Amino acid sequence: SMVTIRRYFSVEAGSGKFVYAHNKYRMTVKADAERKNVSMTIRTAKGREYRSKLERGCTLVDDWPPGKLASAKPASASRAASLPAAQSRKAASQGAANRPFASVGPSTRPPHLYGPPTGTFAAYWQVRAYGARPPRGPEASKGILFWSHGLWGRTPKWKDKPPRFVQKFAYADWDVVKVNRDERLEYVWATAGSKHAADLRKRAREARKAGYKRIVLGGQSYGAAIALEAASEEGIADAVIAVAPNHDGDNCTGVRTPGYHPIWPQKQLINALEDVVSPRTVLVVPGGDICLGPERSDSSYRNALVASGTGFVLLDNTLPIRGRKAGRTRQFDEWYGECLLDFVGSGDEVRGGETVCPSPDPVPAFLLPADYTPPSPTGPESLVGAWSGEYFVHSRGSRHFCMFVEEEYEDGFKARTAFGAGTERVISMETYTRIFYRFGGDREFVYNKNKYRMTLFDNPDRQKLDLAIRTASGTEYHFYLTRGCELEDDWPLLG
């Protein structure tokens, strides 16, 4: 099987070699000053090594059949000739996957997984949310979930994936569909909101007519407002998932429409909640969401949901995740995803009132397996054990970091690296297992993947380590690590 991978080689200090390293896989290129004698060594993850000399130039055409080198076309011409056919096949598959609501003219956009049908200008269109999970259809699926994206000026937000927790529905035999809107036709809620809600209602009715047993409307931000408004008519939705709903973006951008008042988003949201007639409603309104403005009232949200008669889950400012993107974080998926799936997807009789999706207690500082036990130090001269530090992430405050060195090798070590949510609790937690290799000297260890790089500088007494992180975008962070790691968060923030 042919393989082509773009890789970034770094200069190994003191040796003049160029190295690419990813976990246990390693490629080393050595060249003399004149670049005439170049050799390469490849060591696979299983420890096998291959050595070869490299020469300038590369033949792009195979000599198939053996011994008869093809001379009909150079590689570039052959590729150019085959391109239109490949594009046409991709366009055909793109068009088959998308269903337009309105087509008024040609589109010059390059194809995109979530893009509009090729050759059309669609105001609305729908695509399956996960390419690896094809629709099962009305008979085989438990139901269908329509997901609506947010709005940010003229940014094509239809390119955004749904939040991570939504994927749980796809793997639980639900058909998950993204309802997309062309950003060039987006306007303020007063002029466009009713049209968006009407389009979503039409899709829900068509799905019901096609035989889907259950209809769920969901969305983020502006898309959540669309879902709530669409569910104000009887028989449209069996459940609504509204993540950080917002009808208007003035509080987000700081740009004020003439006559605008910060309380408007609150009134619009409360009115929409009171009008919901779906049997089940999920409302996610975490603290620290600037788009809801300074006038937010969590008790008003609960009162509005109770008044509507819907059964509901309310995740409000008591959530140990903050900010407008709380619902998109890994910890939200980990802590609340299964509960929301059970609540929305349950076939049990609908009960009014509130269902509680409990927060973890105590709140973890990192995303680690529930039964994970940090490695214990094996001695003062060993790196094995837990190490921790923190670094500043601009407006999101400091971010805690823990590195659990689980195994130490002659030329490196294996560690579980855990990134916290930051002092403002607005960052998505991350945990990865990585293998660091000795690089350039006895006291330097490196993990490198494409443009992302972590470099650990070891101190002789091994009581304090220096870690440098360079992200794929070029941002660099430098901080110290000391032994030990606190696994529990000090939530609430004022506690």
C-alpha positions in Angstrom: 0.0 0.0 0.0 1.5 3.3 -1.1 2.0 6.0 1.6 2.6 9.7 1.3 2.9 11.8 4.5 4.1 15.3 5.0 6.6 15.5 7.7 8.7 18.2 9.4 12.4 17.5 10.2 14.2 19.3 13.0 18.0 19.8 13.3 19.4 17.6 16.1 21.7 19.8 18.2 25.4 19.0 18.0 25.0 16.3 15.3 23.9 18.1 12.2 21.3 15.5 11.6 17.7 16.1 10.6 15.2 14.1 12.6 11.5 13.4 12.5 10.2 11.5 15.5 6.7 10.4 16.4 6.2 8.1 19.3 8.7 5.2 18.6 8.8 5.9 14.8 12.0 7.9 13.8 13.5 9.1 10.5 17.1 10.5 10.5 18.7 12.3 7.5 22.4 12.9 7.5 24.2 15.1 4.9 27.6 16.5 4.4 28.2 20.2 4.0 28.1 20.1 0.2 24.9 18.1 0.3 26.4 15.5 -2.0 26.4 12.5 0.3 22.9 12.1 1.9 21.8 9.1 3.8 18.6 8.2 5.6 17.8 5.8 8.4 14.2 4.8 9.2 13.4 3.1 12.5 9.8 1.8 12.7 7.7 1.6 15.8 8.5 -2.1 16.0 12.3 -1.4 16.1 13.1 -2.4 12.5 15.7 -0.2 10.8 16.2 0.6 7.1 19.2 2.5 5.7 19.5 4.1 2.3 21.5 6.6 0.3 19.5 9.5 -1.3 20.2 11.1 -4.6 18.7 14.2 -6.2 15.7 13.8 -8.4 12.7 11.5 -8.4 10.9 9.4 -11.1 7.2 9.8 -10.8 6.2 7.2 -13.5 6.3 3.5 -12.7 8.1 1.2 -15.2 5.0 -1.0 -15.5 4.9 -3.5 -17.1 8.3 -4.4 -15.7 11.2 -3.2 -17.8 9.0 -1.0 -20.1 9.1 2.5 -18.8 5.9 4.4 -19.8 6.7 7.4 -22.0 3.3 8.5 -23.1 2.9 11.4 -20.7 4.9 13.1 -18.0 3.5 12.8 -14.5 2.3 16.4 -14.3 0.4 16.1 -17.6 -1.1 12.7 -16.5 -2.3 14.2 -13.2 -3.8 17.2 -14.9 -5.6 15.0 -17.4 -7.2 12.9 -14.7 -8.2 15.8 -12.4 -11.6 16.8 -14.1 -12.9 13.2 -13.8 -11.9 13.0 -10.1 -13.6 16.4 -9.5 -16.7 15.3 -11.2 -16.9 12.1 -9.1 -16.5 14.1 -6.0 -19.1 16.6 -7.1 -21.5 13.8 -7.8 -21.1 12.3 -4.4 -21.3 15.7 -2.8 -24.6 16.4 -4.6 -26.0 13.1 -3.6 -25.3 13.6 0.1 -26.8 17.1 0.2 -30.4 18.1 -0.1 -31.0 21.8 -1.0 -34.0 23.7 0.3 -33.7 26.6 -2.2 -31.4 27.0 -5.2 -31.2 30.4 -6.9 -27.9 30.4 -8.7 -24.5 28.8 -9.2 -21.9 28.3 -6.5 -18.2 28.8 -7.0 -17.2 27.4 -3.6 -14.7 24.6 -3.4 -16.2 21.3 -2.3 -16.5 20.9 1.5 -17.8 18.0 3.7 -20.6 20.2 4.9 -20.8 22.4 1.8 -23.9 23.2 -0.4 -24.6 21.0 -3.4 -22.0 21.7 -6.1 -23.2 24.0 -8.9 -26.0 25.6 -6.8 -26.5 28.6 -4.5 -28.6 27.1 -1.6 -30.1 29.3 1.1 -30.6 26.1 3.2 -29.2 22.6 2.8 -28.7 19.6 4.9 -25.9 17.0 5.2 -25.2 14.1 7.4 -23.2 15.2 10.4 -20.8 12.3 10.5 -19.5 10.7 7.3 -18.6 7.5 9.1 -22.2 7.1 10.3 -24.4 6.9 7.2 -28.2 7.4 7.7 -30.0 4.3 8.9 -33.4 5.5 7.7 -36.8 5.8 9.5 -37.2 2.1 10.1 -33.8 1.2 11.5 -33.0 4.4 13.4 -34.3 5.5 16.8 -35.1 8.9 15.3 -33.5 11.9 13.6 -31.6 14.8 15.2 -31.5 18.1 13.2 -28.5 20.2 14.3 -28.3 24.0 13.5 -25.0 25.9 13.7 -24.3 29.3 15.2 -23.7 32.7 13.6 -20.7 35.0 13.6 -20.9 37.8 11.1 -20.2 36.5 7.6 -18.1 33.6 8.8 -19.2 30.4 7.2 -20.2 28.7 10.5 -21.8 25.8 8.5 -18.3 24.4 8.4 -18.4 23.8 12.1 -18.8 20.3 13.5 -21.6 19.7 16.1 -20.3 19.5 19.7 -18.7 16.3 20.7 -21.6 15.0 22.8 -23.9 15.0 19.7 -21.8 12.2 18.2 -23.1 9.9 21.0 -26.5 10.1 19.3 -25.0 8.9 16.0 -23.4 5.9 17.7 -26.7 5.2 19.5 -28.5 4.6 16.2 -29.8 8.1 15.6 -29.6 9.8 12.2 -27.8 13.1 12.9 -28.2 15.7 10.2 -26.7 19.2 10.0 -29.1 21.9 8.7 -26.8 24.6 7.2 -27.5 28.2 6.2 -25.6 30.3 3.7 -23.8 33.0 5.7 -24.3 35.6 2.9 -28.0 35.5 3.6 -27.8 35.7 7.4 -29.4 38.8 9.0 -30.6 39.9 12.4 -33.2 37.7 14.1 -36.0 40.3 13.4 -35.6 39.8 9.6 -34.4 36.3 9.2 -35.2 34.3 12.4 -38.8 33.4 11.4 -37.6 32.1 8.0 -34.9 29.9 9.7 -37.5 28.5 12.1 -40.0 27.9 9.3 -37.4 26.0 7.3 -36.6 23.8 10.3 -40.3 23.1 10.9 -40.7 22.0 7.3 -37.8 19.5 7.6 -39.2 18.1 10.8 -42.6 17.6 9.2 -41.0 15.9 6.2 -39.1 13.6 8.5 -42.2 12.7 10.4 -44.1 12.0 7.2 -41.2 9.8 6.0 -41.7 7.6 9.1 -39.1 8.8 11.7 -40.4 7.8 15.1 -38.8 10.7 17.0 -37.7 14.2 16.0 -35.1 16.1 18.0 -34.1 19.7 17.2 -30.8 20.9 18.5 -28.4 23.8 18.0 -25.6 26.0 19.3 -26.0 29.8 19.9 -28.1 31.3 17.1 -28.8 27.7 16.0 -30.2 26.9 19.4 -32.5 29.9 19.2 -33.8 28.6 15.9 -34.4 25.1 17.4 -36.4 26.6 20.3 -38.5 28.8 18.1 -39.2 25.9 15.7 -40.4 23.8 18.6 -43.1 26.3 19.6 -45.6 24.5 17.3 -47.4 21.3 18.4 -46.1 18.1 16.9 -42.9 19.4 15.5 -40.3 18.1 18.0 -40.1 15.4 20.6 -37.1 17.1 22.2 -35.0 20.2 21.9 -31.3 20.6 22.8 -30.4 24.3 23.1 -26.7 25.0 23.9 -25.9 28.6 24.8 -29.0 29.9 22.9 -28.8 33.5 21.6 -31.2 35.4 19.3 -28.9 38.4 18.8 -25.2 38.9 18.8 -24.8 42.5 20.0 -23.7 41.4 23.5 -21.1 39.1 21.9 -19.5 41.7 19.6 -20.0 44.8 21.6 -21.6 46.5 18.5 -24.9 48.0 19.5 -27.9 48.2 17.1 -29.6 51.6 17.5 -32.1 51.3 20.4 -30.5 48.0 21.6 -30.7 47.1 25.3 -28.6 44.4 26.9 -31.7 42.8 28.5 -33.1 41.9 25.0 -31.4 38.5 24.7 -32.8 37.5 28.1 -36.4 38.5 27.2 -36.2 36.7 23.8 -34.8 33.6 25.4 -37.3 33.4 28.2 -40.2 34.0 25.8 -38.9 31.2 23.6 -38.6 28.8 26.6 -42.2 29.6 27.7 -43.5 28.8 24.2 -41.7 25.4 23.8 -44.2 22.6 23.4 -41.8 19.7 23.0 -42.0 17.0 25.7 -38.3 17.2 26.5 -36.0 20.2 26.6 -32.3 20.5 27.3 -31.0 24.0 28.1 -27.3 24.7 28.5 -26.5 28.2 29.8 -23.1 28.1 31.5 -21.7 31.0 33.5 -19.3 33.4 31.8 -21.3 33.6 28.5 -20.9 37.2 27.5 -23.5 36.8 24.7 -26.3 36.5 27.3 -25.3 39.8 28.7 -25.1 41.1 32.3 -28.9 40.8 32.9 -29.0 36.9 32.9 -31.3 35.3 35.5 -30.9 31.6 36.0 -34.1 31.4 38.1 -36.0 32.9 35.2 -34.8 30.1 32.9 -36.1 27.5 35.3 -39.4 29.3 35.9 -39.9 29.6 32.1 -39.3 25.9 31.6 -41.6 24.9 34.4 -44.3 27.2 33.0 -44.0 25.5 29.6 -44.9 22.1 31.1 -41.9 20.4 29.4 -39.7 17.9 31.1 -36.3 19.5 31.2 -32.6 19.4 32.0 -31.1 22.7 33.0 -27.3 23.1 33.1 -26.7 26.7 34.3 -24.0 28.7 36.0 -23.5 26.0 38.6 -21.8 24.0 35.7 -18.0 23.6 36.5 -17.4 24.6 32.9 -17.7 28.2 31.9 -17.9 30.3 28.7 -19.9 30.3 25.5 -18.1 27.2 24.2 -18.6 25.1 27.4 -20.9 22.7 25.5 -18.2 22.0 22.9 -15.5 20.9 25.4 -14.3 17.4 25.9 -15.2 17.5 29.6 -18.8 18.4 28.8 -19.0 15.3 26.6 -17.4 13.2 29.3 -19.4 14.4 32.2 -22.9 15.1 30.7 -23.1 13.4 27.3 -24.5 10.1 28.4 -27.0 11.7 30.7 -28.3 13.9 27.9 -28.5 10.9 25.5 -30.5 9.0 28.1 -32.8 11.9 28.8 -33.5 12.8 25.1 -33.4 9.3 23.7 -35.3 7.6 26.4 -38.5 5.9 25.2 -40.0 6.0 28.6 -43.1 8.0 29.4 -42.4 11.7 29.5 -42.5 13.3 32.9 -42.8 17.0 33.5 -40.4 18.9 35.8 -36.6 18.8 36.0 -34.3 15.9 35.5 -30.8 16.4 37.0 -27.6 15.6 35.2 -25.2 15.7 38.1 -21.8 17.2 37.9 -18.8 15.1 39.0 -18.0 15.5 42.7 -15.3 16.3 43.3 -14.6 18.0 40.1 -11.6 16.5 38.3 -8.8 18.9 37.4 -7.9 16.7 34.3 -9.6 14.2 32.1 -8.2 10.9 33.2 -9.7 7.4 33.4 -11.9 7.0 36.5 -9.6 4.2 37.8 -6.4 5.9 36.9 -3.6 5.8 39.6 -0.7 8.1 39.0 2.7 6.4 38.9 4.7 6.6 42.1 8.3 7.9 41.9 10.9 5.1 41.7 13.8 7.2 43.0 15.3 10.6 43.0 17.3 9.8 39.8 14.3 8.6 37.9 11.7 10.7 35.9 9.0 8.2 36.7 6.1 9.8 38.7 3.8 12.8 38.4 5.0 16.3 37.5 3.0 19.5 37.3 3.2 23.2 36.3 1.1 25.9 34.8 1.4 28.4 31.9 -0.4 31.6 30.9 -2.9 31.4 28.0 -3.6 35.0 27.2 -7.2 36.1 28.1 -8.1 32.6 29.4 -5.8 32.8 32.4 -3.3 30.2 33.5 -3.6 26.6 32.5 -2.6 23.7 34.7 -0.6 20.9 33.2 0.4 17.5 34.6 2.8 14.9 33.1 2.6 11.4 34.4 5.8 9.5 33.4 4.8 5.9 33.4 7.8 4.2 31.8 11.4 5.2 31.4 13.6 3.8 28.5 17.3 4.1 27.8 16.7 6.8 25.1 13.4 8.3 26.4 10.2 7.8 28.3 6.5 7.3 27.9 4.2 9.9 29.6 0.5 10.8 29.9 0.3 14.5 29.4 -2.9 16.2 30.8 -4.0 19.8 30.1 -6.5 21.4 32.5 -9.4 23.8 31.8 -7.5 27.0 32.9 -8.3 29.3 35.8 -11.4 30.6 34.0 -12.6 27.0 33.3 -13.2 27.8 29.6 -10.7 25.6 27.8 -11.4 22.1 26.6 -9.4 19.6 28.7 -7.0 17.3 26.8 -5.1 14.2 27.7 -2.6 12.3 25.5 -0.1 9.5 25.8 3.2 10.6 24.3 6.7 9.1 23.9 9.6 11.5 24.4 13.0 10.7 22.8 16.4 11.8 24.0 17.5 14.5 21.6 20.8 16.3 21.2 22.2 15.5 24.7 21.7 13.6 27.9 19.3 16.2 29.4 17.0 17.0 26.5 13.9 15.0 25.5 11.5 15.7 22.6 8.1 14.8 21.5 7.5 16.0 17.9 4.5 15.6 15.6 4.5 17.7 12.4 4.7 21.3 13.7 3.7 20.5 17.3 6.7 20.1 19.6 7.3 19.5 23.3 10.8 19.8 24.6 11.8 18.8 28.2 15.0 19.9 29.7 16.1 17.7 32.5 18.0 19.0 35.6 20.7 16.9 37.3 18.9 16.6 40.6 15.6 15.9 38.8 13.6 18.0 41.2 12.6 20.6 38.7 12.2 20.3 34.9 11.9 22.9 32.2 9.2 22.3 29.6 8.8 24.2 26.3 5.7 23.7 24.1 5.5 25.0 20.5 2.0 24.6 19.0 1.3 24.0 15.3 0.4 27.7 14.9 3.8 28.7 16.3 2.8 29.9 19.8 5.4 29.0 22.4 5.0 28.4 26.2 7.9 27.9 28.7 7.3 26.8 32.3 8.8 24.7 35.0 7.5 21.3 36.3 7.9 20.1 39.9 7.1 16.7 41.4 3.5 15.9 42.3 0.1 16.7 40.8 -3.3 17.8 42.3 -6.0 15.8 40.5 -9.0 17.6 42.0 -10.2 21.0 40.9 -10.9 23.7 43.5 -14.4 24.3 42.2 -16.4 26.5 42.8 -14.1 29.3 41.8 -14.8 31.2 45.0 -14.8 28.1 47.2 
